[in-house]
Amino acid sequence: MTEFNPIRELPDLAGYGSGDVLVVFGEVFGRGYVNGLIDAAEQVGMKVVYGTVGRRNPDGTLRGLTDEEIAEKGHGPIINVPLEAGFTNSEPGTSETLADVLGAVGKDWANAKLDFEHIEVLRSIGEQRFRKNVTLFMEELRNHVPEGANVLFAHTMAGGIPTSKQLLVVTNRIFKGTGARGQSSQEFWESDLGKVCEISFEEVSARTLGHLIDLSDGFRDGVTNAGGRVSYVAYGYHGTECLIGGEYRWQTYAPYLQGFAKIHLEQIAAEAHGRGISVGVFNAPEILTNSSGVFVGVELPLYRLFDALEQEPSSKELAPEVRKVCAAKLQGGEDGLAEVKSILRDYHRAPEVEFIYEFDGWPPHNRPEQMDLMVGSAMALRKLHVNEKDLMTLDLSRLVFSACGHVMLHKSWDLDAPVYWVGHDIVAKALGRTGLPEE
Ligand SMILES: NC(=O)c1ccc[n+]([C@@H]2O[C@H](COP(=O)([O-])OP(=O)(O)OC[C@H]3O[C@@H](n4cnc5c(N)ncnc54)[C@H](O)[C@@H]3O)[C@@H](O)[C@H]2O)c1
C-alpha cells in the first residue's frame, strides 16, 4: 500500500516556458481533469500536443479521427493515432469477442463461469494493438518537439467497463441501486464477471502508464540528450482530504471498483520512479466529469470545497464570489446553501458511512445502508437546484481541475515522490495563488 503523501505546500513555479511541450496521452473531453493542466501549460507558454482514443468503424476496426472530427475538437495539433486501450471492443477477425462472451451470460450472472484463457487471448490482442499504436504515436511526436525542449506527458486514461447490456444492468445496481435495487459490489467483484472487469480496468487505467513509459524510452533519450527533461504525470484516485467538522479529514467514495487498478497505477509509477524516471501519480479530488457521472454520490465531498476556500487565508477572499455563483443555482439562494451544508453535515457524521474514513484496506466495497444514504443525499442535493442539469458541482469541479492543473504542472518540474494526494486544502491554496479560472 502506498504511503499517504498529501501535498501541503504549493510547489515553486516550474521552469517551463515557450518551446516546451505538454503531451496529452488520452483524449480531451469538455470538462475533464486534463483541461486544467492544459490551461496551466498554456499560461506559461507551452505548446500542447493532443492525443485521441480514435473511433470504431461499424465493422469494428479502430481508426483515427476524420478531418471533420478533428475540426470539431477545435484545439491544437492532434497526433491522429488511435490510442484506445483495452479489449472491450471487438477486433475484426477475432473469434468470439468480449461482447460475445458477455452476451452469453444470462440472468444468473453471479454463477456464470468464463473461460479466462480465452479472455487472456483477447486481452493480449488489445495490448499488442495499443503498443503498436503508442510506438507510432512516439514516432510522430518527434516532429512536434523542438530541439532542447522540455516535455511533460499527461496520462489521462481511465475506463474499461466492457460494453454489455447484462453488465450495465448489474453495474447500475452497484453504483446507483438503493433498497431492494441495490447490489453488493463485493459479490460482483468476486464473480467471474467482476474478474473480467478487473482485468479490463487494469488494462486501461493502469498498464497504459507502463506502456507509455516503456515505449517512450528512445524518445526520452533523444530529449534528454538534447538538454531537455521528460516527466510524466498521471491522474489517480485514492480518496481525498476535505474539511469536515473543522479539520481536514481523508474520506473516500465507495464502491470505487476502478480503485484496484488505481493502486496498480501507483505501483507502476513507484517502480519507474525507482529507476530514476520522473513520474508522479496525483490522486485528485472527486469531481463531475463525463467519466464520473456514473458514480452517483461521488460528488458529495465536492460540496465541501466552500469550507476549504473559506478556511485557507489565501483563498478566503475568493469564497464570496464562489458562494454567489453557487447560490444562484439553488432554489433558495443563500438559504439553499445552508441546506446543502446541513445535508452534508448529516451525511458525513452518519454511522452508516463511518467506514469511508478508513484508509487501510482501500478501496472499500459498498454497503446497503451506506448506498441508501449516499444516493439519497445526492438526490436531495440535486433537487435543491433550480435546474438539475445545471449543478453547482459543475462550477466547483472546474475550480478543482483548474487548481489541480496548476499544482501538477509546477510540481512536475521536481517529482520527488511517485504518488501524491491533492486535497481540498491545496486546491484552495492554488486558487488563492492563481485566482478563479475564467469561464
Ligand atoms: N472525475 C473524478 O472524480 C476523478 C477523480 C480523481 C481522478 N480522476 C482521474 O482523472 C482522469 C481523467 O478523468 P476525468 O474524470 O477527467 O474524465 P474524462 O472523461 O475527461 O477523461 C477520461 C480519459 O480516459 C480516456 N479513456 C477512456 N477510455 C479509454 C480507453 N479505452 N483507452 C484509452 N483511453 C481511454 C479518455 O480518452 C479520457 O482522456 C482519469 O484517470 C480519472 O480516473 C477522476
The ligand as an SDF file (V2000), in Angstrom:
LIG
                    3D

 44 48  0  0  0  0  0  0  0  0999 V2000
  -13.6630   12.6400  -12.1000 N   0  0  0  0  0  0  0  0  0  0  0  0
  -13.1530   12.3570  -10.9120 C   0  0  0  0  0  0  0  0  0  0  0  0
  -13.8160   12.4890   -9.8600 O   0  0  0  0  0  0  0  0  0  0  0  0
  -11.7260   11.8910  -10.8110 C   0  0  0  0  0  0  0  0  0  0  0  0
  -11.1000   11.9050   -9.5470 C   0  0  0  0  0  0  0  0  0  0  0  0
   -9.7610   11.5260   -9.4640 C   0  0  0  0  0  0  0  0  0  0  0  0
   -9.0880   11.1260  -10.6060 C   0  0  0  0  0  0  0  0  0  0  0  0
   -9.7260   11.0990  -11.8220 N   0  0  0  0  0  0  0  0  0  0  0  0
   -8.9720   10.6460  -12.9890 C   0  0  0  0  0  0  0  0  0  0  0  0
   -8.7780   11.7090  -13.9020 O   0  0  0  0  0  0  0  0  0  0  0  0
   -8.5080   11.1480  -15.1900 C   0  0  0  0  0  0  0  0  0  0  0  0
   -9.3650   11.8610  -16.2120 C   0  0  0  0  0  0  0  0  0  0  0  0
  -10.7340   11.5300  -15.9760 O   0  0  0  0  0  0  0  0  0  0  0  0
  -11.8960   12.5910  -15.9670 P   0  0  0  0  0  0  0  0  0  0  0  0
  -12.7790   12.2870  -14.8060 O   0  0  0  0  0  0  0  0  0  0  0  0
  -11.3440   13.9530  -16.1200 O   0  0  0  0  0  0  0  0  0  0  0  0
  -12.7870   12.1870  -17.2310 O   0  0  0  0  0  0  0  0  0  0  0  0
  -12.5930   12.3040  -18.8120 P   0  0  0  0  0  0  0  0  0  0  0  0
  -13.7370   11.5580  -19.3770 O   0  0  0  0  0  0  0  0  0  0  0  0
  -12.4150   13.7060  -19.2410 O   0  0  0  0  0  0  0  0  0  0  0  0
  -11.2490   11.5380  -19.0860 O   0  0  0  0  0  0  0  0  0  0  0  0
  -11.1480   10.1480  -19.2290 C   0  0  0  0  0  0  0  0  0  0  0  0
   -9.9450    9.8500  -20.0730 C   0  0  0  0  0  0  0  0  0  0  0  0
   -9.8190    8.4390  -20.2360 O   0  0  0  0  0  0  0  0  0  0  0  0
   -9.5460    8.1580  -21.5880 C   0  0  0  0  0  0  0  0  0  0  0  0
  -10.0900    6.8330  -21.9110 N   0  0  0  0  0  0  0  0  0  0  0  0
  -11.3160    6.3370  -21.6490 C   0  0  0  0  0  0  0  0  0  0  0  0
  -11.4280    5.0700  -22.1140 N   0  0  0  0  0  0  0  0  0  0  0  0
  -10.2270    4.7800  -22.6880 C   0  0  0  0  0  0  0  0  0  0  0  0
   -9.7060    3.6350  -23.3480 C   0  0  0  0  0  0  0  0  0  0  0  0
  -10.4280    2.5230  -23.5410 N   0  0  0  0  0  0  0  0  0  0  0  0
   -8.4500    3.7020  -23.7980 N   0  0  0  0  0  0  0  0  0  0  0  0
   -7.6830    4.8100  -23.6240 C   0  0  0  0  0  0  0  0  0  0  0  0
   -8.1260    5.9260  -23.0140 N   0  0  0  0  0  0  0  0  0  0  0  0
   -9.3810    5.8900  -22.5430 C   0  0  0  0  0  0  0  0  0  0  0  0
  -10.2250    9.2720  -22.3560 C   0  0  0  0  0  0  0  0  0  0  0  0
   -9.6020    9.4680  -23.5940 O   0  0  0  0  0  0  0  0  0  0  0  0
  -10.0130   10.4750  -21.4580 C   0  0  0  0  0  0  0  0  0  0  0  0
   -8.8040   11.1080  -21.7600 O   0  0  0  0  0  0  0  0  0  0  0  0
   -8.8020    9.6560  -15.0620 C   0  0  0  0  0  0  0  0  0  0  0  0
   -7.5980    8.9560  -14.8790 O   0  0  0  0  0  0  0  0  0  0  0  0
   -9.6460    9.5670  -13.8120 C   0  0  0  0  0  0  0  0  0  0  0  0
   -9.6180    8.3190  -13.1870 O   0  0  0  0  0  0  0  0  0  0  0  0
  -11.0150   11.4950  -11.9470 C   0  0  0  0  0  0  0  0  0  0  0  0
  1  2  1  0
  2  3  2  0
  2  4  1  0
  4  5  1  0
  4 44  2  0
  5  6  2  0
  6  7  1  0
  7  8  2  0
  8  9  1  0
  8 44  1  0
  9 10  1  0
  9 42  1  0
 10 11  1  0
 11 12  1  0
 11 40  1  0
 12 13  1  0
 13 14  1  0
 14 15  2  0
 14 16  1  0
 14 17  1  0
 17 18  1  0
 18 19  2  0
 18 20  1  0
 18 21  1  0
 21 22  1  0
 22 23  1  0
 23 24  1  0
 23 38  1  0
 24 25  1  0
 25 26  1  0
 25 36  1  0
 26 27  1  0
 26 35  1  0
 27 28  2  0
 28 29  1  0
 29 30  1  0
 29 35  2  0
 30 31  1  0
 30 32  2  0
 32 33  1  0
 33 34  2  0
 34 35  1  0
 36 37  1  0
 36 38  1  0
 38 39  1  0
 40 41  1  0
 40 42  1  0
 42 43  1  0
M  CHG  2   8   1  16  -1
M  END
$$$$
